[in-house]
Amino acid sequence: MHTEIARLRLAGIALAASVLAGCAMTPEEKPAPVAAAVPPSFETERLIGKWGIASYRAEKDRRRTEAQARAQCRLPYTIVKGPTDGIMIHVADDATIRELKLKGSAAGKTYLGFEGPPGDRQDREILSFSDNVVVMKYVDPEVDNRYGTFVYVRCPS
């Protein structure tokens, strides 16, 4: 009799567990729709070349920082084309040069980063772009706080 009661208890526990597991299950989730790719506001080739780089934290320091970046042309930072049409550039906290690509967003912003949706935490937002000066900042607030806003000034040939 004790064995039969024990079996009934175990069967009841198993049934309760399966019912609870069924309650915990959610309907199959559909993947979020992927936003249509939007072309960036300029072409990758316009970033290739030699650049002086400096960074600032306050907008009032931008002009001074551009002058500091220009002075860095004595030892320029060279950006070259990557193997899959991106550019080869350093990323935050990594000494290895990586290939990054320009990504346009539906909001009209342009980002530089790894494959993936525009505005990813590892991306940099391009705040302004001309043939001679590019200003960008990291999307991740913590990384942006450490590195500041970058100014790239094209070095004379």
N, C-alpha and C positions, 0 to 999 in steps of 0.2 A: 504494500500500500504506500509506504514511504517512497518507494522508487517511482511509482506512478505519479504521485504528487510532485516529486522533484521534476519528472519529465514534463508534466503539465506546466509547472512554473517556468522551466526553461523554454518551452514552446511559447508561453505567454510573453516572456521577455523578448524572445526572437521576433514575435509578431509586433510587439510594441516598438522595438528598435526599427523594424522595417517601415512601420507606419510613420514614425518620427523622421526617418531618413527621407521618406517620400515628401513629407511636409517641408523639409529643409531644401529640397531640390527646387531650382527655379526653372522656368521654361527656357528652352534653348535661346540664348541671347544672339541677336543678329549683330554682326560687326557694324561699327559706326561708319556711315558713308564717308568715303574719302573725297576731300574737296578737289575739284578739278585743278589741274596745274595751271598756274598763272605765270606768264613769262616775267622774269625779273625786269627791272626798269633800264638795265644796261647789260651789255654782253661781257662775258668772262674775260675775253681777250683784253679788255680795257684795264684790267687789274695787273696784267703781266708787265713786269719791268722792275726797276730799282726804285726803292722808296726809303725815305727817312721817316722814322716812327717815333712818336712821343705820346704821352697820355696826360689827361687832366681830369680833375674831379668836379670843378666848378666852371660853369659856362663863361664866367668872367676871365678865366685863364686860357681860353681857346686860342686867341691871337698869339699870345706868348708861347703857347705850346706848338703852334704851327712853326714859329721861328726856331724852336728847339728841334722840331722834326727836320726842318730844312738843314740845320747844322749836322744832323746825323747822316747826311748824304756823303760825308767823308768815309763812312763805313756803311754803305747802303744795305738794306734788307732786300733780297731778290726774290720776287714771286715769279714762278715759272708755271707753264701749263702742265696739268696732271695727265695721267694716262687715259682717263675717261672723260676728258673735256672739262674738268674742274681746274682748280689752281692748287698748287702745293704751298702750304702755309702752316705755321705752328698753331696749335690749339691750346687752350688754357691748361696749365699744370702738366704739360707733356713736352718733353724735349724733342720728340720725334715729329718730323714734318709729315702732315697728313693731307690728303686730297679733300678739298671742300668745294661745294658748288653753290652758285647763286640760286636763290629760290624766291619767286614772287608770291605775294599773298593777295587774297581777294580784297584786302583793305588797302592795297596799293603800296605796301611796304616791301622792301627787298631785304633778304637775309642771306648770310653766308654760313654754310654749315654742312654737316653730313647728310646723306640721303635721308629723307623723311619729310614730314610736314613742315612748312615754314613756321618760324617762331618757336621751334623746339628749344628747350632750356640750354642746349649746347650751342645754339646758333648765336651769331652776332647780327644785330640789326644795323643796316647801313642807314645812317642818319642823314648823310649828304654825300653827293658824289659829283665830282667834276673830273676832267682829264688830269688835273694836277693835284687835287686834294680830295681825300676820302676820309670821312668821319664815321666810326662805327663803335658800337658798344655791345657787350655780352647781354643776352636776354636774361640769363640767370642772375638775379639781384646780388647774390652772395659773391659770385665771380666778378660781376661788374664792380662791386664795392672794392674788391681787391685790386683790380687792374685799372679801373677808370675808363674813360672814353678815349679811344685811340684816334690819333690823327696821322694819316699817311700822306706825306708830301712827295710827289714824284721828283726824282733826282734828275738833274740835267744829264743828257747823254754824253 
